[in-house]
Amino acid sequence: MPDRSANKGLPPLAVELKDMVVTYAKQETVDPLKAIGRFLALGVGGSIMLAVGLVLLALSGLRALQTETGDRFTGDWSFAPYLITFAGCVLVAVLSARAIGAAKRRAKKGKKG
């Protein structure tokens, strides 16, 4: 059976080439952008949820220190629950930064070796 593509004229081949280029461009640009968009949407949503959760956790810790410790943090020591809560938030931030840095260091070490 003879090859049909040999019998095609120039205009059908040009249309076919255009269709292939458009399909390839969509495959290599639009589809990855959609995937990145989904990834970013989930990342931003997760970050917002995490931030709200950490704020609520810090507020609950503050209220627990103020109400459950009796008279210990009253009068001149009324600032202490705020200071303890702030120190806890700083500790969480430092541990998070170290974890992010450790992941980057591991990735960099993996590329070298």
Backbone torsions as a table, in degrees:
resi	resn	phi	psi	omega
1	MET	NA	130.7	-178.4
2	PRO	-72.2	151.6	179.9
3	ASP	-72.4	124.5	-176.6
4	ARG	-72.3	-29.4	-178.7
5	SER	-64.8	-23.0	178.0
6	ALA	-72.4	-25.1	-178.1
7	ASN	-87.7	-10.4	-178.1
8	LYS	-72.6	147.3	175.9
9	GLY	-86.6	-177.1	-177.8
10	LEU	-67.8	-43.6	-179.3
11	PRO	-59.3	-44.9	178.1
12	PRO	-64.3	-35.0	177.4
13	LEU	-67.0	-37.7	177.8
14	ALA	-65.1	-41.2	178.0
15	VAL	-64.6	-42.5	178.7
16	GLU	-63.8	-41.2	177.6
17	LEU	-63.3	-43.5	178.2
18	LYS	-60.8	-43.6	179.3
19	ASP	-62.8	-41.6	178.9
20	MET	-65.1	-40.8	179.8
21	VAL	-65.4	-43.1	179.3
22	VAL	-64.5	-43.6	178.6
23	THR	-62.1	-43.3	179.2
24	TYR	-64.7	-42.6	179.9
25	ALA	-62.5	-42.2	177.5
26	LYS	-63.2	-43.4	-178.2
27	GLN	-63.5	-38.7	-174.3
28	GLU	-92.0	-14.8	-178.5
29	THR	-121.0	-54.4	-173.3
30	VAL	-68.7	-46.7	-178.1
31	ASP	-62.3	-45.7	175.6
32	PRO	-63.2	-35.2	177.8
33	LEU	-65.1	-38.0	176.3
34	LYS	-63.5	-42.0	179.4
35	ALA	-64.5	-41.8	177.8
36	ILE	-63.8	-39.9	178.2
37	GLY	-60.7	-44.0	177.5
38	ARG	-64.0	-42.7	179.0
39	PHE	-60.6	-45.7	179.6
40	LEU	-66.3	-40.2	179.7
41	ALA	-61.6	-44.8	178.9
42	LEU	-67.3	-37.9	178.9
43	GLY	-65.0	-45.1	179.2
44	VAL	-65.8	-42.8	178.2
45	GLY	-61.0	-44.4	178.2
46	GLY	-64.4	-39.2	179.1
47	SER	-64.2	-41.5	178.7
48	ILE	-64.2	-44.8	178.9
49	MET	-61.8	-42.6	179.1
50	LEU	-63.8	-42.8	179.8
51	ALA	-63.7	-44.8	178.7
52	VAL	-62.9	-42.5	179.5
53	GLY	-62.9	-41.0	179.4
54	LEU	-68.7	-36.6	176.7
55	VAL	-64.5	-44.7	179.2
56	LEU	-65.2	-36.9	176.8
57	LEU	-64.6	-41.7	178.6
58	ALA	-65.0	-42.0	178.2
59	LEU	-65.0	-39.0	178.7
60	SER	-67.3	-37.5	175.6
61	GLY	-63.4	-41.2	178.1
62	LEU	-62.7	-47.5	-179.9
63	ARG	-64.7	-36.5	178.0
64	ALA	-64.4	-42.4	178.5
65	LEU	-64.4	-36.7	-177.7
66	GLN	-74.4	-34.1	-173.2
67	THR	-101.0	-31.0	-172.3
68	GLU	-93.7	-2.7	-177.5
69	THR	-101.2	10.2	177.2
70	GLY	67.2	-133.7	-177.3
71	ASP	-92.4	5.5	-175.2
72	ARG	-60.8	-41.6	-177.1
73	PHE	-106.6	49.0	176.6
74	THR	-116.9	166.6	178.3
75	GLY	67.8	-124.2	-177.3
76	ASP	-68.2	-18.6	-178.6
77	TRP	-99.8	16.3	-177.2
78	SER	-66.7	-17.9	178.7
79	PHE	-79.3	-19.9	-172.1
80	ALA	-59.6	-43.8	178.3
81	PRO	-59.0	-37.1	178.6
82	TYR	-67.5	-41.2	179.4
83	LEU	-65.7	-42.4	179.1
84	ILE	-64.6	-43.5	178.7
85	THR	-63.6	-42.9	178.3
86	PHE	-62.3	-42.2	178.8
87	ALA	-63.5	-38.5	176.3
88	GLY	-63.6	-40.6	177.8
89	CYS	-65.4	-40.9	177.5
90	VAL	-63.9	-40.8	178.6
91	LEU	-60.8	-44.0	178.2
92	VAL	-62.8	-41.2	179.5
93	ALA	-64.5	-42.8	-179.8
94	VAL	-65.9	-43.9	178.8
95	LEU	-63.7	-37.6	177.4
96	SER	-65.3	-44.0	179.4
97	ALA	-63.9	-40.0	177.9
98	ARG	-64.7	-39.6	179.7
99	ALA	-65.4	-40.9	177.5
100	ILE	-64.6	-44.7	178.8
101	GLY	-63.5	-37.2	179.4
102	ALA	-66.0	-39.3	178.3
103	ALA	-64.7	-39.6	178.3
104	LYS	-67.6	-39.4	178.9
105	ARG	-65.4	-40.5	177.6
106	ARG	-63.4	-41.1	179.2
107	ALA	-65.6	-39.9	179.6
108	LYS	-68.2	-40.1	180.0
109	LYS	-65.7	-37.1	178.4
110	GLY	-64.5	-34.0	179.2
111	LYS	-71.0	-34.6	-179.2
112	LYS	-70.6	-41.2	-172.6
113	GLY	-84.1	NA	NA
